[in-house]
Amino acid sequence: MGGRRLAGHVIELGASVHMPRIGCGPAGGEWPLVEPLVAGRLAGRGIPVTVYDHGEGA
Protein backbone atom coordinates (compact mmCIF):
# COMPACT_ATOMS: atom_id res chain seq x y z
CA MET A 1 0.00 0.00 0.00
CA GLY A 2 1.46 3.34 -1.00
CA GLY A 3 1.86 6.24 1.40
CA ARG A 4 -1.01 8.22 -0.13
CA ARG A 5 -3.42 5.28 0.08
CA LEU A 6 -2.34 4.56 3.63
CA ALA A 7 -2.83 8.21 4.58
CA GLY A 8 -6.36 8.18 3.16
CA HIS A 9 -7.31 5.10 5.19
CA VAL A 10 -5.72 6.45 8.37
CA ILE A 11 -7.53 9.78 8.03
CA GLU A 12 -10.83 8.01 7.33
CA LEU A 13 -10.40 5.92 10.48
CA GLY A 14 -9.14 8.77 12.66
CA ALA A 15 -6.14 6.58 13.50
CA SER A 16 -2.40 7.06 13.91
CA VAL A 17 0.56 5.19 12.45
CA HIS A 18 3.08 3.21 14.53
CA MET A 19 5.93 1.58 12.64
CA PRO A 20 9.59 0.61 12.63
CA ARG A 21 12.06 2.45 10.40
CA ILE A 22 10.65 0.85 7.25
CA GLY A 23 12.95 0.24 4.32
CA CYS A 24 16.07 0.35 6.49
CA GLY A 25 18.28 -2.31 8.05
CA PRO A 26 18.13 -5.57 6.06
CA ALA A 27 16.19 -3.79 3.29
CA GLY A 28 19.26 -1.64 2.68
CA GLY A 29 17.61 1.78 2.82
CA GLU A 30 18.80 4.72 4.85
CA TRP A 31 16.47 6.47 7.27
CA PRO A 32 17.58 9.99 6.26
CA LEU A 33 16.19 9.19 2.80
CA VAL A 34 13.02 7.42 4.00
CA GLU A 35 12.06 9.84 6.77
CA PRO A 36 11.13 12.75 4.44
CA LEU A 37 8.71 10.45 2.60
CA VAL A 38 7.03 9.48 5.87
CA ALA A 39 6.96 13.10 7.01
CA GLY A 40 5.50 14.36 3.74
CA ARG A 41 2.91 11.70 3.10
CA LEU A 42 1.74 11.07 6.65
CA ALA A 43 2.87 13.65 9.20
CA GLY A 44 2.48 16.40 6.58
CA ARG A 45 -1.24 15.54 6.42
CA GLY A 46 -1.62 15.84 10.18
CA ILE A 47 -1.40 12.12 10.88
CA PRO A 48 0.35 11.27 14.16
CA VAL A 49 3.32 8.99 13.41
CA THR A 50 5.39 7.07 15.97
CA VAL A 51 8.57 5.41 14.72
CA TYR A 52 10.17 2.65 16.78
CA ASP A 53 13.77 1.42 16.69
CA HIS A 54 14.22 -2.35 16.91
CA GLY A 55 17.17 -4.68 16.71
CA GLU A 56 20.89 -4.14 16.59
CA GLY A 57 22.24 -0.66 16.03
CA ALA A 58 18.99 0.96 17.07
Contacts in CASP RR format, 6 or more apart in sequence:
PFRMAT RR
TARGET T0000
AUTHOR 0000-0000-0000
METHOD contacts of the structure
MODEL  1
MGGRRLAGHVIELGASVHMPRIGCGPAGGEWPLVEPLVAGRLAGRGIPVT
VYDHGEGA
1 9 0 8 1.000
3 37 0 8 1.000
3 41 0 8 1.000
3 42 0 8 1.000
4 41 0 8 1.000
6 17 0 8 1.000
6 41 0 8 1.000
6 42 0 8 1.000
7 41 0 8 1.000
7 42 0 8 1.000
7 45 0 8 1.000
7 47 0 8 1.000
10 16 0 8 1.000
10 17 0 8 1.000
10 42 0 8 1.000
10 47 0 8 1.000
11 45 0 8 1.000
11 47 0 8 1.000
16 47 0 8 1.000
16 48 0 8 1.000
16 49 0 8 1.000
16 50 0 8 1.000
17 42 0 8 1.000
17 47 0 8 1.000
17 48 0 8 1.000
17 49 0 8 1.000
17 50 0 8 1.000
18 49 0 8 1.000
18 50 0 8 1.000
18 52 0 8 1.000
19 49 0 8 1.000
19 50 0 8 1.000
19 51 0 8 1.000
19 52 0 8 1.000
20 51 0 8 1.000
20 52 0 8 1.000
20 53 0 8 1.000
20 54 0 8 1.000
21 31 0 8 1.000
21 34 0 8 1.000
21 51 0 8 1.000
21 52 0 8 1.000
21 53 0 8 1.000
22 34 0 8 1.000
22 38 0 8 1.000
23 29 0 8 1.000
23 34 0 8 1.000
24 30 0 8 1.000
24 31 0 8 1.000
24 34 0 8 1.000
38 49 0 8 1.000
38 51 0 8 1.000
39 49 0 8 1.000
42 49 0 8 1.000
43 49 0 8 1.000
END
